Amino acid sequence: MLEWFDLSKRFGAVTALQGVSFSIEPGSIGGILGENGAGKSTLMNILFGLLHPDAGSLRVDGRVVMVRSPRVARRLGLGMVHQHFKLVDTLSVLENIALAVGRGPGLIPRRRLGRQVQHWADQLGWRLDLTEPVGRLTVGQQQRVEIIKALCAGGRWLILDEPTAVLTPQETENLLDSLRALAHQGMGVIFISHKLAEVRQICTQVLILRRGRTVYAGATAGLSVEAMAQKMIGRPLEPLTRAASSAGLSSQPRLELRAVCAGGGRRGGETLQRVNLSLQAGEIHGIAGVAGHGQDLLVRCLLGALRPTSGEVWLDPALGHWRHRVWPGACIPEDRRREGLIETLSVQSNLMLKDYRRRPFSVLGVCRFARWRQRATELVERFDIRCRDLNAPVGTLSGGNQQKVVLARELADTPPLILAVNPTRGLDVGATQFVLRQLLAARYAGAAILLIHSDLDELLSISDRVSVLYQGRLQATAWPAASRDDIGRLMLGV
């Protein structure tokens, strides 16, 4: 049994954990729930030896242990998939896994390790090219590498942080079935997710945290999804409402893709094949699809980072000239750490990255830091960003609060054109509802929103039109007349 008693951890004046206790038996699946900043990542990092508790103890099979490093955790049988991946982009899939399971200097037993990796990939129904550099993989493929790495390095307990965030409904069901099979074989699984229906479906027990303290620890059988959400955020969850746009659809689109082709430069790489798309003011056009089917190329073509091999990306001239191929609207990137934030800069500086040159935040090239602080304070309160102060490096925030910084900077002034790529990734149920409401409010104000999202349920909940991107081809659907299962099958190429 894996147990922890009265774990507490402080970071300066901030209490991340206060007297948290729980246990996981071999052959069971336990859920960990909480808002962003509730202490889930801190708890998991303590279990895996990345942080040391200020108080409390950890026991394995009734014996008190000191987990001083991830290597000690692996020796005890713990494998962990972090919310932020721990991968080396320049190394191959097999080499990254070898780094995790290695036991010292010497040659990598490639054949034996390759067979072990292939065993787990077959168990989970995944295909992986073991020679492919990790930096060339999509976010979804990198997550699969992390899961298999944790399985190879651990052995008794598997800690999963948001494992289904980038999977289709069918892939999610396959993963949940695989986790049940692992539990049936005697493995203990700790399942961290903001998708409460999945937690209720797969977990026999659940620990719910709020602001570092336990609000519930017990069986999931007697809890509904609504009850879990209320315990997490401390209030009932309000349903989303989709009012008609105040702008109405116009005959003039704000964005068009006309037979756009791109990619295909490397063997087995992504491509876009004659993609046609139209986006109008006052609508949300959702693009569903499994990661790795051309989403990255589509985003790069829109942002001007990649020139199409043929076809045209057209923007409404009223939005400004596109001579310098700069996106004239808001962009919420998929990878906030690489593309949305500068982790070593403060929260305040990251919030001002788009505005620091314009008035009133700068006059004649001189920064007016009092105005910076006023603006940053307003955005922190409006978007409920939890940080100890505005000067804290944004890299020290939880993943969900980092995402809120990106959202606050991009959506605060209701831009006319919004590109959102997995905007709720890593957010709790309350923050997710907040983000979706922000997008709906922007749509109601007349913004044209292109939403590329791997969470089908969230995408369908706010989209006016839905298309599916599969193997570089964009296919329109009859949404809202089409069913969720129909769209899920199109995402798999059926």
VENMO-V374179 format. One line per field, one symbol per residue. phi: phi as a letter, one per 40 degrees, with the letter a starting at -180 (. if undefined). A space follows every 10 residues. Layout:
phi = ???
This chain:
phi = .bbbbfcbab bgccccbagc baabcdgbbb bbbiccgchc ccccccccgc bbccahabbb fgbcbbccad ccdccchcbb bccbcbbbcc ccdccccccc bcbhchcccc cccccccccc ccccgbbbcc ccdcccccdc cccccccccc ccccibbbbb bfcbcbbcdc cccccccccc ccccchccbb bbaccccccc cbccaabbba fgbcbaaicc dcbccccdcc ccbgaccccc bbcccccgcb ccccaabbfc baggcbcgcc abbfcbabbb cgbbbcbcic dhbhcccccc cccgcacdca gabbbddcch cbccfbccac bbccbcccbb bbccccdccc cbccbccccc cabfgbcbcc cdcccccccc ccbfccacac ccdcccccdc cccccccccc bdbfccbbbb bfcbcgcccc cccccccccc ccccchccbb bbaccccccc cbccbbbbbb fgbbbcbcdc cccdcccccc ccgc
